[in-house]
């Protein structure tokens, strides 16, 4: 089964990378904070400072070990150590810091379109071209523990059941999983 990874912003802090931080360290041509299409940044990467904030006025405000934002996956050092063997080759690890804490942003480079894994029978858009349902051919995408898709403008990160199970079995906090791959707002 395939899952969409969501940040658990009701219980955990949410992360972001500031535009000023990106421009200062990567230059104005590397718009990491805005660009959603999968693109490699490793060659010009300088570790960025990630910020965590409370997306809701709900307590407790806990620091996550794993989170997602804008098509990027944040991993604390602990999370990286527990998940590194599952990450695969279709990603790049971009070092980040949060104060004195080290972490990584996993930049997922593979898309379902690249391997022909978008299932057109299950992927439906309405009359306004909004995504109503989304489906993938699991056989074509099974070797990738993480992937993205053009169908949602590369905003989501999708994972294999094995990846989800590892996060849950190790108790890494900060994300929730959904079988609603289109992430239709309620």
Secondary structure in CASP SS format (residue, H / E / C, confidence):
PFRMAT SS
TARGET T0000
AUTHOR 0000-0000-0000
METHOD secondary structure of the structure
MODEL  1
X C 1.00
X E 1.00
X E 1.00
X E 1.00
X E 1.00
X E 1.00
X E 1.00
X C 1.00
X C 1.00
X C 1.00
X C 1.00
X E 1.00
X C 1.00
X E 1.00
X E 1.00
X E 1.00
X C 1.00
X C 1.00
X H 1.00
X H 1.00
X H 1.00
X H 1.00
X H 1.00
X H 1.00
X H 1.00
X H 1.00
X C 1.00
X C 1.00
X C 1.00
X C 1.00
X C 1.00
X C 1.00
X C 1.00
X C 1.00
X C 1.00
X C 1.00
X C 1.00
X C 1.00
X C 1.00
X C 1.00
X C 1.00
X H 1.00
X H 1.00
X H 1.00
X C 1.00
X C 1.00
X C 1.00
X E 1.00
X E 1.00
X C 1.00
X E 1.00
X E 1.00
X E 1.00
X C 1.00
X C 1.00
X C 1.00
X C 1.00
X C 1.00
X C 1.00
X C 1.00
X C 1.00
X E 1.00
X C 1.00
X C 1.00
X C 1.00
X E 1.00
X E 1.00
X E 1.00
X E 1.00
X C 1.00
X C 1.00
X E 1.00
X E 1.00
X E 1.00
X E 1.00
X E 1.00
X H 1.00
X H 1.00
X H 1.00
X H 1.00
X H 1.00
X H 1.00
X H 1.00
X H 1.00
X H 1.00
X H 1.00
X C 1.00
X C 1.00
X C 1.00
X C 1.00
X E 1.00
X E 1.00
X E 1.00
X E 1.00
X E 1.00
X E 1.00
X E 1.00
X E 1.00
X C 1.00
X C 1.00
X E 1.00
X E 1.00
X E 1.00
X E 1.00
X E 1.00
X E 1.00
X E 1.00
X E 1.00
X C 1.00
X C 1.00
X E 1.00
X C 1.00
X H 1.00
X H 1.00
X H 1.00
X C 1.00
X C 1.00
X E 1.00
X C 1.00
X C 1.00
X C 1.00
X C 1.00
X C 1.00
X E 1.00
X E 1.00
X C 1.00
X C 1.00
X C 1.00
X C 1.00
X C 1.00
X E 1.00
X E 1.00
X E 1.00
X C 1.00
X C 1.00
X E 1.00
X C 1.00
X H 1.00
X H 1.00
X H 1.00
X H 1.00
X C 1.00
X C 1.00
X C 1.00
X C 1.00
X E 1.00
X E 1.00
X E 1.00
X C 1.00
X H 1.00
X H 1.00
X H 1.00
X C 1.00
X C 1.00
X C 1.00
X C 1.00
X E 1.00
X E 1.00
X E 1.00
X E 1.00
X H 1.00
X H 1.00
X H 1.00
X H 1.00
X H 1.00
X H 1.00
X H 1.00
X H 1.00
X H 1.00
X H 1.00
X C 1.00
X C 1.00
X C 1.00
X C 1.00
X E 1.00
X E 1.00
X E 1.00
X E 1.00
X C 1.00
X C 1.00
X C 1.00
X C 1.00
X C 1.00
X C 1.00
X C 1.00
X C 1.00
END
